[in-house]
Amino acid sequence: MKIEETDDMLPEYDFSGKQGERGKYYQAYRQGHSVKIHKDDGTIETHYFTLEDGAVMLEPEVSAYFPDSEAANRALRGLIALIPKANYSKTM
């Protein structure tokens, strides 16, 4: 059985020939951001988002090397093992 592909994209969503700007809102997202939801009854609901405590945001070129948090933690633990204990306590 062959599945027929359909193009259900509306013409106003045609992005062919257009180039997006990668990371346009990256810095603002890191600092926290708000989202306003305009409801049918005319009210506006605002939600505020920030990174959770302990969350770390990796730069795109760094995150390309780590498929998930487990991989990043494994690499960082390897680096921690290389730091002399005396130097580590001074940075804390």
Protein Blocks (a to p, Z undefined) as FASTA:
>chain_A
ZZddddfbdfklccghiacdehklmmmmmnopcdddddfkopacdddddddehiacddfk
lmmmmmbfklmmmmmmmmmmmpcfklmmmmZZ
